[in-house]
């Protein structure tokens, strides 16, 4: 971990005991994040994206076993950090925006109470100063008549306003790391664009690192510096966003990209691509490439250990050194 690296994760593994056996939910996750960078973790529902973020925040449910060779946030080893240390970090230097603000905001307290409490928990400031900070951030996230909103309860706000409140809540202490877990899932398209632009502008203004979790590659293309493609609990490809979109290496990444219209490439009215099959069960022993049951280029060797290819900046896991790109080209499929 270099001095400029804010968060470093090595070989993160999460297992969950079930009645049918051990569920290997997350396996061998590696990534680094520097200050000011945005890392987007993408993949289908159930791939382990949210669990990975909850593991970093120390918010996993009881019964989930977390193991890692390294999980370091700045100078803090997250693997051995005490509950008190984690409480001091969460909401202060590490903050998270959850998928559904209505279940994250406390319905029994006003917006103002929740914003003010967050700041006063971590900073020695008066209630009046905390109230000023709350109004300032509500205005910064685009909420009009911010002072009057402080006395409202979450149910009195629209979905878009609640999401903006959640962003303001996460930013009350100017965190070094912001995790946004599908922050625009329940919002309409116009509000989605506003929220995403807001997050990008705030991370630049405050020099924050951000982990953006989403399944929307269109969103990723607009905001991410780095991309981590996740499938069945593993990272199958990681690299700079421009490289991932210009030259995707893993068959799964290319499959995802074929599922969305691409400006200048997809003809109007042309059918979009699909990925056949379903994500395999991760209960019991998991070996080889988890994508092999859905991959057109699978071979018997895909059941064995899968090597990494590429360099430190852009890596992918596949038995094919070129990710079977040559085979797709020969078949006339879009690459």
N, C-alpha and C positions, 0 to 999 in steps of 0.2 A: 504494500500500500504506500503510494507516494504521498508527499506532503500535500499536494493539491487535490488528491482523491478524498472525497467526503465520505462515501459509503463503499465498502468493499465486501462482497459476499463470495465465498468459495465453498463449493460442494454442499449446498443447502439441501437437506433431505427432510421430508415430512411424512410420517407414517401414522395411520389411524386404525386402531383395532376395530373390527366389525364382527358380526356373527358368522360371516362367511370366511373370515381370514383377515390378514393385514392388507389394508389399502395403501398402496404406495403413491400418495397423492402428488408429491413433488420429489424429483430425483436429480441430484447433481447440478444444482443451479449455480452458475458463476456469472458475476457481472461487477463492474465498477462504475461509479458515478462521480463526476467532478462538480464543483460549484458552478452554477450557471448553466449546467447541461440539462437537457430533457431526454430521458430514456422512456420509450414507449414499449410496453409489454403487450403483445397481441396474440390472439389465438381464439379458438372456439370456446364456448361456455364449458366449464368443467375441466379446463386444461391446467388449472392451478395458479392462475394469475392473481386472484384475490388472496389466496392462501399465502402466496409468496410475500405479498405486501403486509399481511397481518403478522407473518413471522418476523419481518423486520421491525414492526412496531411493538412486538411482544404482546399481541392481542389474540393469540390462538386460544381456542377452547381447551378446557381440560381434557386430557386423553389423547391429544395430538402430540406426538413425540417429534421434537425438533433437534436435528443434528447438523453440524456444519464444521468444516475445517477452519473457517474464518467468517466472522460477521462483525465488522468493525465500522462504527460510525464516528468519524473524526478520531478522537483518542479513546473512545469507549468501546470495550469488547461487549457486544450485545449478548453473546452466549452466556456470560457469567454475570451480567449486570443484575443487581438486586432489584426487587420491586420498587424500592424508593428511587433508585437511579432512573429506572424506566419512567416512573411517574414524573420525575423532574424533566425528562427529555420530551415526553409526549405532550403535545400542545404548546411546548416551549420551543425547542430546537427541531423537533420532528412533528409534523402535523399531517392529518389525513382528511380528505374529503370523501365521504362514503357515497355509495350508489344512490341511496334513497334518503334525502334529508328529513322526511317526515318521521322516519324511524330512528334518526340520529339526534334530532333536536328534541329536547324534553318538552312534552306538551303541557306540563304543569307550570312552566316558568316562562316569563316573557323573553322576547328576543334580547332586550337590553340586559336582563339579569344574567343570561347565559354568556353574552359577550363580556360583560364586566367581570364576572366570576373567573373566566378563563385568564384574563390579564392579571387580576389581583392574586390569583393562585401562584403565579410565577414571578411577578414583579411587585416591588414595594411601591405602590402608587395609591393615591387617594381614590375614593369612589368617583369623585368629580373628574379627575384626570382620566380614569378608565372610561368614564362615560364619553368624554371628549374623543378618546381614541376610537371608541365604538362608532360614534357618529362619523368620524373621519373615514373609517374603513367602509362603512355602509355606503357613503358617498362615492368612495373610490371604486367600489364594485358596481356602481350604477344604480343605486337605490335612491329615488327621490324622496324628499320630506323625511330624511333619515332620522331626525330627532323624534318625530312622531311615531316612527316604526318601533322604537325601543320599547314602547308600552304594549305592543301587540304580541299575540301568541302565535306559534307556528301555524295553527290551523286557519288563521286569519289571512295568511299569505298564499299567493299562487305558487305553483311548482317552481317557476323560474325565480321568483323572489326568495323562496326557501333555499334554493341552491346558491344564490348569491350570498345569503346570510351564512350558509355553511362555509363558503369561501372566506368571508370576512372573519368568521370564527377561527378558521385555520390560520389566518394571517395575523391575529391579534398580537402575538409575540414575535413577529417577524422571523419565522423559522428558517433554518438552513436547508431543510429538506421538506418538500411537500409531496405527498402521495395522493393522487387523484384517481379513485377507483370508479371508472366509467361515470364521470360526473355529469354527463349529458344524456344518460339513458332514457329518462322519462320526460324529456323536454322536446318541444317541437323544433323543427329545423332552424328557424330563424333565431330562436333562443340558444340553441346549441352553438351556432356560429359566434354569437355574442359572448357566451361563457368561455369558449375556447380562446377567442382573441383576448379576453380579459386575463385568463390564466397565463398566456404567453407574455403579455405585456407586464404582468406583475412579477413573473419570475425573472424577467430581464431587469426590471426596475430595482428589485430587491436582491438580485444576484443569488437567487435560490436554485437549488437542484430540484428537479421534479421527476417523479415516476408517474407516467400516465398509463393507466390500464384501460384497454379498450379492445373491441373486436372490429372496429371501424378503421380500415386502412386508409380511407379518405382523410380521416382526422389525423392519422399518423403522418401522412405525407405533408400536411400543413404545419405541424408543430414540433415534430421530433428531431433531435440531433442524432440519436442512436435508436436502433430498433432491436428488440429481442423477441423472436418468434417462438411461441410456446405451444407444444403439442403433447397431450397425455402426460403432463407433469415434467416434461423435459424441454430445455431450450434446443431447438433443432437448428436455429440460425441466428447469429447476432452480427451486427455491423452498423456502420454509419447509414443513416436513413437514405441518403442519395444513392449509395451502393446497393442497398436492399431493393430499392425500386427500379434502379437502372439495370441491375444484373442479379436477380434473385437466384440463389444457388440450390436451395433444397427444394425437392419436388412439392412439398407441402406449401412452402412460401409461394411458389409459382401458381399452385392451385388456388390459394387465397386471392392472389392478384387477378386471376382470370375470373373471379366471381364478382368483380367490381368493374364498372365502366371506366376506361382510361381515356382522358382527353387526347384527341389526335390519333388514337389507335382503334377504339371501339366504334364501329359503324352504327348509325342510328337504326334501331330496330333489330340489331343483331342479337342473338341469344347470348346470355352470359354463361360462363363456365360453371361447373358444379364439381364437388368432390364426392364421389360415391361412397357408400358405406357409413359406418358409425365409429366413434372413438372406442377402442377396445377397453375391456375391464382392466383395472389396475389392481385388482385383488389377487393376492398370491404372488408367486415369483414372476417378475417381469424381465424378459431378456430380449436382446436384439432391438431392432427398430420398431417402435410402436406403430408407425405409419405404414408398415409393410402390407397390412390387410386392405389398404385403400390405395396403394401405389401401383400404377400400371407397369412400373419397372422393377418390381420386387423380384428377388432371387433367393435361393436357399440360404445364401450367405447373410441375408438380412436377419436371420434368426440368431446370429452370433453377435459378438462384440462389434460395435459400429465405430469406425475411426473418425477423427476430426480432420477436416481439410481447411485450407486457407491460412491466413496469418492472424496475428494478435488482434488486428482491427476488424477483420471480417472472417468469421468462422462458421462452418456448418458440419452436421453429422450425417454421413451417408457412405454406403459402400462404394458408390461411384465417385471417383475423384472430381468429376465435373457435375455431380448431382443429377446425372442422366440427362443433361441438357442436349448432348449430341443425339440421343435417342429420340427426344421430343422433336428436334429439328428435322430429323430424318423422316419422322412420321407426319411432318407438316403441321404440328400443333404450335400455337403461339408460345414463345419462350418468355 
